Amino acid sequence: MRIGGLASGMDIDTIVGDLMKAERIPLDKLAQKKTTLEWQRDDYRSMNKLLTDLDRFVLDGIALQGTFNKKTVTSTNPNAVTATAAGSASNITSKINVTKLATARTWVSEQVKDKDGNKPSGKITLETMNPTLGAAEIPLEIKVTKPDGTDVTKTIKIDPTKDTLESTAKKFSEAGLDMSAFYDDFTGKFVISNNLTGKGSKITLSNDTTVSFFKNIGFASVLPGATGPQELGGTDTSQNATFDLNGLTALERTSNNFTISGVSYSIKAVGESTISSTTDTEGVITSIKDFVKKYNETIEAINKKTAETKYRDFPPLTDAQRKDLSEKEAELWDEKAKSGMLRGDSILSSGLNTMRSVLYASVNTGDTKYDQLSEIGITTSRNYLDKGKLEIDDKKLREALAANPEAVMKMFTGDSTNNVEGIAKKLRASIDQTVDKIELKAGNALRTSAQFTLGKELTDVDKRISAFEDRLKQVEDRYWRQFSAMETAIQRSNQQSAYLMQQFGGGQ
């Protein structure tokens, strides 16, 4: 405990505090430098996020041939047939006549009987319903043959002391057999349905235990008395879809959804329809406009950041300075202090110039009339304040897509094959270069401080701050020792004065 001023009457705490304020000035400057480096790092990373978002937008948009091969498909009778077309499919006009829809097979039991010959509730246990099932676990081995001829075999374990008709149906539905089942309390019947349409599906009960169990849940009439694997019989009303397509008659499919030559048909009812597909020019134009908008937003944000005013008279606030300001005043100060962290930054300026060069360059599309963006209506804004933003001449773009859509697609999507490297690939490469340079400068969430420039600087500042704080402790201790020595000397002097006064007074 430090108590000063008892002998001298001086406010030693205040004096030492004021002296330490002067001593802390270099430390405050180090703290301000650290804050500035952190702000600069965060601004770099925010720019990297913008560039990474643009890169991803390009990858998912104008870099894909599917973006330029979008199809619009129409049907003259959508109640009967609808269709979609893959980007690689040719434009077609097909006449389709649906004569049958594909249906799935269903197996319906007779009424289930309990031990008394009555219709049981689906909620009582199987052992209660029929004690002959016993209490031991029953493994049901079932093989399902699908409409396409493939087989799948599963074992469903039934516990008669816990399972009911309802839980048995649920286990059957969840066994991975592409089947679903339910028990109806009203009719007392157990129903199994194939989830896949088409004829040819079968259920085979693989052993006597499984056959016996199915007889007890109402399927006795369709299972002969012979032992060994048995097929679950009954009336089969399933069928394949049948249709005529462009004069080719009696085509069949097991599903009502099928693909022919890149066109995916979905048949919904018996009837005729004409399916037509054309290139979705509006969709292509929208994708190109979306890219231009995203590009403009990105370079606008970067240009704004590199042109911010640097207010050198507004360094970061120290903790003491922040206490002396109101919340609003501190907010306004921080706004100016944070401004200009990346003013005139060479990495970002160089990255923007590289991207502009990519957009101005020619692409070997095979058609010299359409080998630059300007030739399809995409040019740089004439307003110098826009700093390189792109503009679109809608009419010119539509004319280019109508005249040579292949060349327009190559201009964007070319991938070095046949000496064609499209804008998307070159733009992404330039973005990646800028992102890599920024990460070397400011790092990312996965890099340690030792792996990027600003991180190393921050580590160095932290070490200097720690060392300076240790030195300040020593300085403060020294001040207190000096003032304590002064207090001790004053106290002794006071004691001697009092003694002398006492002696002089005693002589009188």
C-alpha positions as CSV (number, residue, x, y, z in Angstrom):
1,M,0.0,0.0,0.0
2,R,1.3,3.4,-1.1
3,I,0.4,6.4,1.1
4,G,2.1,9.6,0.2
5,G,2.0,13.2,1.5
6,L,1.7,12.5,5.3
7,A,4.9,14.4,6.0
8,S,5.0,16.8,3.1
9,G,1.3,17.5,2.7
10,M,1.7,16.9,-1.0
11,D,-0.8,14.9,-3.2
12,I,1.8,12.3,-4.2
13,D,-0.7,10.0,-5.9
14,T,-1.7,12.8,-8.3
15,I,1.9,13.8,-8.9
16,V,3.0,10.3,-9.7
17,G,-0.1,9.8,-11.9
18,D,0.7,13.0,-13.9
19,L,4.3,11.9,-14.3
20,M,3.2,8.5,-15.5
21,K,0.9,10.1,-18.1
22,A,3.9,11.7,-19.7
23,E,5.8,8.4,-19.5
24,R,2.9,6.5,-21.2
25,I,2.8,8.8,-24.3
26,P,5.1,6.4,-26.3
27,L,3.0,3.4,-25.1
28,D,-0.2,5.2,-26.3
29,K,1.4,5.7,-29.7
30,L,2.2,2.0,-29.9
31,A,-1.4,1.1,-29.0
32,Q,-2.6,3.5,-31.7
33,K,-0.3,2.0,-34.2
34,K,-1.6,-1.5,-33.3
35,T,-5.2,-0.3,-33.8
36,T,-4.3,1.2,-37.2
37,L,-2.7,-2.0,-38.3
38,E,-5.8,-4.0,-37.2
39,W,-8.1,-1.6,-39.1
40,Q,-5.9,-1.9,-42.2
41,R,-5.9,-5.7,-42.0
42,D,-9.7,-5.8,-41.6
43,D,-10.1,-3.4,-44.6
44,Y,-7.9,-5.6,-46.8
45,R,-9.9,-8.7,-45.8
46,S,-13.2,-7.0,-46.6
47,M,-11.8,-6.2,-50.1
48,N,-10.8,-9.8,-50.4
49,K,-14.3,-10.9,-49.5
50,L,-15.7,-8.7,-52.3
51,L,-13.2,-10.2,-54.8
52,T,-13.9,-13.8,-53.7
53,D,-17.7,-13.2,-54.0
54,L,-17.2,-11.9,-57.5
55,D,-15.0,-14.9,-58.4
56,R,-17.7,-17.3,-57.1
57,F,-20.4,-15.3,-59.0
58,V,-18.4,-15.7,-62.2
59,L,-17.8,-19.4,-61.6
60,D,-21.5,-20.1,-61.1
61,G,-22.6,-17.8,-63.9
62,I,-20.8,-16.7,-67.1
63,A,-18.1,-19.4,-66.7
64,L,-20.7,-22.1,-67.4
65,Q,-21.8,-23.1,-70.9
66,G,-25.1,-24.0,-69.3
67,T,-25.7,-20.3,-68.6
68,F,-25.7,-19.7,-72.4
69,N,-27.5,-22.9,-73.3
70,K,-30.6,-22.2,-71.2
71,K,-33.8,-23.6,-72.9
72,T,-37.4,-22.5,-72.8
73,V,-39.7,-25.5,-73.3
74,T,-43.4,-25.2,-74.0
75,S,-46.2,-27.7,-74.2
76,T,-49.5,-27.4,-76.1
77,N,-51.2,-29.6,-73.5
78,P,-49.4,-29.1,-70.1
79,N,-52.2,-31.1,-68.3
80,A,-51.0,-34.1,-70.2
81,V,-47.2,-33.6,-70.7
82,T,-44.6,-31.0,-69.5
83,A,-40.9,-31.0,-70.3
84,T,-37.6,-29.4,-69.5
85,A,-34.4,-29.4,-71.7
86,A,-30.8,-29.6,-70.7
87,G,-28.5,-26.9,-72.0
88,S,-26.7,-29.4,-74.3
89,A,-30.0,-30.5,-76.0
90,S,-30.8,-29.3,-79.5
91,N,-33.8,-27.2,-80.1
92,I,-36.7,-29.5,-80.9
93,T,-40.4,-29.8,-81.7
94,S,-41.8,-33.2,-80.7
95,K,-45.3,-34.6,-80.9
96,I,-46.1,-37.1,-78.1
97,N,-49.2,-39.1,-77.6
98,V,-49.6,-40.7,-74.1
99,T,-51.7,-43.8,-74.1
100,K,-51.1,-45.2,-70.6
101,L,-49.6,-43.8,-67.4
102,A,-47.2,-45.9,-65.3
103,T,-48.7,-47.2,-62.1
104,A,-47.1,-48.9,-59.1
105,R,-48.0,-52.4,-57.8
106,T,-49.9,-52.7,-54.5
107,W,-50.5,-55.8,-52.3
108,V,-53.6,-55.8,-50.1
109,S,-54.2,-58.5,-47.5
110,E,-57.4,-60.1,-46.4
111,Q,-58.9,-58.9,-43.1
112,V,-56.4,-59.6,-40.3
113,K,-57.9,-61.8,-37.5
114,D,-57.0,-61.8,-33.8
115,K,-57.0,-64.8,-31.6
116,D,-60.8,-64.6,-31.3
117,G,-61.3,-64.2,-35.0
118,N,-62.1,-60.5,-34.8
119,K,-60.6,-57.4,-36.5
120,P,-57.7,-56.3,-34.3
121,S,-56.7,-52.7,-33.4
122,G,-53.4,-51.6,-35.0
123,K,-52.2,-50.4,-31.7
124,I,-52.1,-53.7,-29.7
125,T,-49.0,-55.8,-29.6
126,L,-48.7,-58.7,-32.0
127,E,-48.3,-61.1,-29.1
128,T,-51.6,-59.9,-27.7
129,M,-53.3,-60.1,-31.1
130,N,-52.1,-63.6,-31.8
131,P,-50.2,-65.5,-29.0
132,T,-49.0,-68.1,-31.5
133,L,-46.5,-65.5,-32.8
134,G,-44.7,-66.0,-29.5
135,A,-42.4,-63.6,-27.6
136,A,-39.1,-64.2,-29.4
137,E,-37.8,-61.8,-32.0
138,I,-38.9,-62.6,-35.6
139,P,-36.4,-61.9,-38.4
140,L,-38.4,-61.2,-41.6
141,E,-36.1,-61.8,-44.7
142,I,-37.6,-60.0,-47.7
143,K,-36.4,-59.6,-51.3
144,V,-37.9,-57.0,-53.5
145,T,-37.5,-57.1,-57.3
146,K,-37.9,-53.6,-58.7
147,P,-39.6,-52.7,-62.0
148,D,-36.1,-52.4,-63.6
149,G,-35.2,-55.9,-62.6
150,T,-32.8,-55.2,-59.8
151,D,-33.2,-56.9,-56.5
152,V,-32.7,-55.6,-52.9
153,T,-32.9,-57.9,-49.8
154,K,-33.4,-56.7,-46.3
155,T,-34.1,-58.3,-42.9
156,I,-36.7,-56.6,-40.7
157,K,-36.7,-57.5,-37.0
158,I,-40.1,-57.7,-35.3
159,D,-40.6,-58.0,-31.5
160,P,-44.1,-59.4,-30.9
161,T,-44.0,-58.2,-27.3
162,K,-43.6,-54.5,-28.4
163,D,-44.4,-54.2,-32.1
164,T,-48.0,-53.6,-33.3
165,L,-49.4,-53.8,-36.8
166,E,-48.8,-50.1,-37.1
167,S,-45.2,-50.2,-36.0
168,T,-44.6,-53.3,-38.3
169,A,-45.9,-51.2,-41.3
170,K,-43.6,-48.4,-40.3
171,K,-40.6,-50.7,-40.1
172,F,-41.4,-52.0,-43.5
173,S,-41.7,-48.5,-45.0
174,E,-38.3,-47.5,-43.4
175,A,-36.4,-50.7,-44.4
176,G,-34.9,-49.3,-47.6
177,L,-36.9,-51.5,-49.9
178,D,-38.6,-48.6,-51.9
179,M,-41.8,-49.9,-50.4
180,S,-44.4,-48.3,-48.1
181,A,-47.0,-50.0,-45.9
182,F,-49.9,-49.2,-43.6
183,Y,-52.5,-51.0,-41.5
184,D,-56.1,-49.7,-41.8
185,D,-58.1,-50.1,-38.5
186,F,-61.4,-49.6,-40.3
187,T,-61.1,-52.4,-42.9
188,G,-58.6,-54.5,-40.9
189,K,-56.3,-54.8,-43.9
190,F,-52.6,-54.5,-44.3
191,V,-51.5,-52.7,-47.4
192,I,-48.0,-52.7,-49.1
193,S,-47.3,-50.4,-52.0
194,N,-44.3,-50.1,-54.3
195,N,-42.8,-46.5,-54.4
196,L,-41.7,-47.1,-57.9
197,T,-44.0,-47.2,-60.9
198,G,-43.9,-49.8,-63.6
199,K,-44.8,-53.4,-64.0
200,G,-42.5,-56.3,-63.0
201,S,-42.1,-55.7,-59.3
202,K,-42.2,-58.7,-56.9
203,I,-41.9,-59.4,-53.2
204,T,-40.3,-62.7,-52.2
205,L,-40.5,-64.0,-48.7
206,S,-37.2,-65.7,-48.3
207,N,-38.0,-68.4,-45.6
208,D,-40.7,-70.2,-43.7
209,T,-40.6,-67.8,-40.7
210,T,-41.3,-64.9,-43.0
211,V,-44.1,-66.7,-44.9
212,S,-45.7,-67.7,-41.6
213,F,-45.7,-64.1,-40.3
214,F,-47.3,-62.7,-43.5
215,K,-50.0,-65.4,-43.2
216,N,-50.8,-64.1,-39.7
217,I,-51.2,-60.5,-41.0
218,G,-53.8,-61.4,-43.7
219,F,-51.8,-62.7,-46.7
220,A,-52.6,-66.4,-46.2
221,S,-54.8,-66.5,-49.3
222,V,-52.0,-65.6,-51.7
223,L,-49.4,-67.8,-50.1
224,P,-49.5,-71.6,-50.9
225,G,-48.7,-74.1,-48.2
226,A,-45.4,-75.2,-49.7
227,T,-42.2,-74.5,-47.7
228,G,-39.3,-72.3,-48.7
229,P,-39.2,-68.9,-50.5
230,Q,-42.5,-67.8,-51.8
231,E,-43.6,-64.8,-53.9
232,L,-46.3,-62.6,-52.4
233,G,-49.1,-62.9,-54.9
234,G,-52.4,-61.2,-55.5
235,T,-53.9,-59.1,-58.3
236,D,-51.3,-57.0,-60.1
237,T,-52.6,-53.8,-61.7
238,S,-49.3,-52.1,-62.2
239,Q,-48.3,-51.1,-65.7
240,N,-45.6,-49.2,-67.7
241,A,-46.2,-45.8,-69.3
242,T,-46.8,-46.2,-73.0
243,F,-46.7,-43.4,-75.6
244,D,-46.0,-42.6,-79.2
245,L,-43.2,-40.0,-80.0
246,N,-42.8,-38.4,-83.4
247,G,-44.3,-41.4,-85.3
248,L,-42.5,-44.1,-83.2
249,T,-45.3,-46.0,-81.6
250,A,-45.8,-48.1,-78.5
251,L,-42.7,-46.8,-76.5
252,E,-42.6,-47.9,-72.9
253,R,-41.1,-46.6,-69.7
254,T,-41.4,-47.8,-66.1
255,S,-41.7,-44.2,-64.9
256,N,-43.9,-41.2,-65.9
257,N,-40.7,-39.1,-65.9
258,F,-38.0,-40.0,-68.5
259,T,-35.4,-38.3,-70.6
260,I,-34.9,-38.7,-74.4
261,S,-32.1,-36.8,-76.2
262,G,-31.6,-34.3,-73.4
263,V,-35.3,-33.5,-73.1
264,S,-36.9,-34.6,-69.8
265,Y,-40.6,-35.4,-70.2
266,S,-43.1,-35.6,-67.3
267,I,-46.4,-37.3,-68.4
268,K,-49.5,-36.5,-66.2
269,A,-52.5,-37.8,-68.2
270,V,-53.5,-39.6,-71.3
271,G,-53.5,-37.3,-74.3
272,E,-51.5,-35.6,-77.0
273,S,-49.1,-32.6,-76.8
274,T,-46.5,-30.9,-78.9
275,I,-43.3,-30.0,-77.0
276,S,-41.1,-27.2,-78.4
277,S,-37.7,-26.0,-77.0
278,T,-35.9,-22.9,-77.9
279,T,-32.8,-21.1,-76.5
280,D,-33.7,-18.9,-73.6
281,T,-32.2,-15.6,-74.9
282,E,-33.8,-13.6,-72.0
283,G,-32.2,-15.9,-69.5
284,V,-28.8,-15.4,-71.1
285,I,-29.2,-11.7,-71.2
286,T,-30.2,-11.7,-67.5
287,S,-27.1,-13.7,-66.6
288,I,-24.8,-11.3,-68.4
289,K,-26.5,-8.2,-66.9
290,D,-26.2,-9.8,-63.4
291,F,-22.5,-10.3,-64.0
292,V,-22.0,-6.7,-65.1
293,K,-24.0,-5.5,-62.1
294,K,-21.8,-7.6,-59.7
295,Y,-18.6,-6.4,-61.4
296,N,-19.7,-2.8,-61.1
297,E,-20.6,-3.1,-57.5
298,T,-17.2,-4.7,-56.7
299,I,-15.0,-2.2,-58.4
300,E,-17.1,0.7,-57.0
301,A,-16.5,-0.6,-53.5
302,I,-12.8,-1.0,-54.1
303,N,-12.4,2.4,-55.8
304,K,-14.3,4.0,-52.9
305,K,-11.9,2.4,-50.4
306,T,-8.7,3.3,-52.3
307,A,-9.9,6.9,-52.7
308,E,-10.9,7.5,-49.1
309,T,-9.5,10.7,-47.4
310,K,-6.8,10.1,-44.8
311,Y,-7.3,12.3,-41.8
312,R,-3.9,12.4,-40.2
313,D,-5.2,14.7,-37.4
314,F,-7.5,11.9,-36.2
315,P,-5.4,9.1,-34.8
316,P,-7.2,6.2,-33.0
317,L,-8.5,7.2,-29.6
318,T,-6.7,6.0,-26.5
319,D,-8.8,4.6,-23.6
320,A,-8.3,7.8,-21.7
321,Q,-9.3,10.0,-24.6
322,R,-12.4,7.9,-25.3
323,K,-13.6,8.4,-21.7
324,D,-13.6,12.1,-22.2
325,L,-15.9,12.0,-25.2
326,S,-19.5,11.3,-25.6
327,E,-20.6,8.1,-27.5
328,K,-21.6,10.2,-30.5
329,E,-18.3,12.2,-30.5
330,A,-16.3,9.0,-30.2
331,E,-18.2,7.5,-33.1
332,L,-17.6,10.5,-35.4
333,W,-13.9,10.5,-34.4
334,D,-13.6,6.7,-35.2
335,E,-15.2,7.3,-38.6
336,K,-12.5,9.8,-39.5
337,A,-9.7,7.8,-37.9
338,K,-10.6,4.6,-39.9
339,S,-10.9,6.5,-43.2
340,G,-8.1,6.1,-45.7
341,M,-6.6,2.9,-44.4
342,L,-6.1,1.7,-48.0
343,R,-5.9,5.0,-49.8
344,G,-3.9,4.6,-53.0
345,D,-3.2,1.0,-52.3
346,S,-1.0,-0.5,-55.0
347,I,-2.2,-4.1,-54.7
348,L,-5.9,-3.1,-55.2
349,S,-5.1,-0.5,-57.9
350,S,-3.0,-3.0,-59.8
351,G,-5.7,-5.7,-59.4
352,L,-8.4,-3.4,-60.9
353,N,-6.1,-2.5,-63.8
354,T,-5.6,-6.2,-64.5
355,M,-9.3,-6.9,-64.5
356,R,-10.0,-4.0,-66.9
357,S,-7.3,-5.3,-69.2
358,V,-9.0,-8.7,-69.3
359,L,-12.3,-7.2,-70.2
360,Y,-10.8,-5.1,-73.0
361,A,-8.8,-8.0,-74.5
362,S,-9.9,-9.9,-77.6
363,V,-11.0,-13.6,-77.4
364,N,-10.4,-16.1,-80.2
365,T,-14.1,-17.0,-80.7
366,G,-13.7,-17.9,-84.4
367,D,-15.6,-14.8,-85.5
368,T,-13.7,-11.6,-85.7
369,K,-17.0,-9.7,-85.7
370,Y,-17.7,-10.9,-82.2
371,D,-14.4,-11.3,-80.3
372,Q,-14.5,-8.4,-77.9
373,L,-17.0,-7.3,-75.3
374,S,-17.5,-3.9,-77.0
375,E,-18.7,-5.8,-80.1
376,I,-21.6,-7.3,-78.2
377,G,-22.6,-4.1,-76.5
378,I,-20.6,-4.2,-73.3
379,T,-18.4,-1.1,-72.9
380,T,-16.8,1.1,-70.3
381,S,-18.9,4.0,-69.0
382,R,-18.1,7.3,-70.6
383,N,-18.4,9.0,-67.2
384,Y,-14.9,9.2,-65.8
385,L,-16.3,9.3,-62.3
386,D,-17.5,5.7,-62.7
387,K,-13.8,4.6,-62.8
388,G,-14.2,1.7,-65.2
389,K,-17.8,0.6,-64.7
390,L,-19.4,-1.4,-67.5
391,E,-22.5,-0.4,-69.5
392,I,-24.7,-2.6,-71.7
393,D,-26.3,-1.8,-75.0
394,D,-29.3,-4.1,-74.8
395,K,-30.1,-3.9,-78.5
396,K,-26.5,-4.7,-79.6
397,L,-26.3,-7.6,-77.2
398,R,-29.5,-9.1,-78.5
399,E,-28.3,-8.7,-82.1
400,A,-25.0,-10.5,-81.2
401,L,-26.9,-13.4,-79.5
402,A,-29.2,-13.7,-82.5
403,A,-26.4,-13.6,-85.0
404,N,-23.8,-15.9,-83.4
405,P,-24.7,-17.2,-79.9
406,E,-21.8,-19.7,-80.1
407,A,-19.2,-16.9,-80.4
408,V,-20.8,-15.0,-77.5
409,M,-20.7,-18.2,-75.4
410,K,-17.0,-18.8,-76.3
411,M,-16.1,-15.2,-75.5
412,F,-17.2,-15.8,-71.9
413,T,-16.7,-19.6,-71.3
414,G,-13.6,-20.5,-73.4
415,D,-11.2,-22.7,-71.4
416,S,-8.0,-22.8,-73.5
417,T,-9.3,-25.7,-75.6
418,N,-8.6,-25.0,-79.3
419,N,-6.6,-21.8,-78.3
420,V,-9.8,-20.2,-76.8
421,E,-9.4,-18.7,-73.3
422,G,-12.6,-16.9,-72.3
423,I,-13.1,-13.8,-70.3
424,A,-14.5,-15.8,-67.3
425,K,-11.3,-17.9,-66.9
426,K,-8.9,-14.9,-67.4
427,L,-11.0,-12.7,-65.0
428,R,-10.9,-15.4,-62.4
429,A,-7.2,-15.8,-62.8
430,S,-6.6,-12.1,-62.3
431,I,-8.9,-12.1,-59.2
432,D,-7.0,-15.0,-57.7
433,Q,-3.7,-13.2,-58.2
434,T,-5.0,-10.1,-56.4
435,V,-6.5,-12.3,-53.6
436,D,-3.2,-14.1,-53.1
437,K,-1.3,-10.8,-52.8
438,I,-3.8,-9.4,-50.3
439,E,-3.5,-12.6,-48.2
440,L,0.2,-12.3,-48.2
441,K,-0.3,-8.7,-46.9
442,A,-3.3,-9.2,-44.5
443,G,-3.7,-12.9,-44.2
444,N,-7.0,-14.8,-43.7
445,A,-8.8,-16.7,-41.0
446,L,-6.6,-19.8,-41.7
447,R,-3.2,-18.0,-41.6
448,T,-1.2,-17.4,-38.4
449,S,0.3,-14.0,-37.7
450,A,3.7,-15.2,-38.9
451,Q,2.4,-16.0,-42.4
452,F,1.5,-12.5,-43.5
453,T,3.1,-9.0,-43.4
454,L,0.6,-7.2,-41.2
455,G,0.5,-10.1,-38.8
456,K,4.3,-9.9,-38.3
457,E,4.0,-6.2,-37.7
458,L,1.2,-6.7,-35.1
459,T,3.3,-9.3,-33.3
460,D,6.3,-7.0,-33.2
461,V,4.1,-4.1,-31.8
462,D,2.6,-6.5,-29.2
463,K,6.1,-7.4,-28.0
464,R,7.1,-3.7,-27.8
465,I,3.9,-2.9,-25.9
466,S,4.6,-5.7,-23.4
467,A,8.2,-4.6,-22.9
468,F,7.2,-1.0,-22.5
469,E,4.5,-1.9,-19.9
470,D,7.2,-3.7,-17.9
471,R,9.4,-0.6,-18.1
472,L,6.5,1.6,-16.9
473,K,6.1,-0.5,-13.8
474,Q,9.8,0.0,-13.0
475,V,9.5,3.7,-13.6
476,E,6.4,4.0,-11.4
477,D,8.2,2.0,-8.6
478,R,11.2,4.4,-8.9
479,Y,9.0,7.5,-8.6
480,W,7.4,6.0,-5.5
481,R,10.7,5.1,-4.0
482,Q,12.0,8.7,-4.6
483,F,8.9,10.3,-3.1
484,S,8.9,7.9,-0.2
485,A,12.6,8.8,0.5
486,M,11.6,12.5,0.4
487,E,8.7,11.9,2.8
488,T,11.1,10.1,5.1
489,A,13.6,12.9,5.0
490,I,10.9,15.5,5.7
491,Q,9.5,13.5,8.6
492,R,13.0,13.3,10.1
493,S,13.5,17.0,9.6
494,N,10.2,17.7,11.3
495,Q,11.1,15.5,14.2
496,Q,14.5,17.2,14.6
497,S,12.8,20.7,14.5
498,A,10.3,19.6,17.1
499,Y,13.1,18.3,19.3
500,L,15.1,21.5,19.0
501,M,12.0,23.6,19.7
502,Q,11.3,21.5,22.8
503,Q,14.9,22.0,24.0
504,F,14.8,25.7,23.5
505,G,11.5,26.0,25.2
506,G,12.8,23.9,28.1
507,G,15.7,26.3,28.7
508,Q,13.3,29.2,29.3
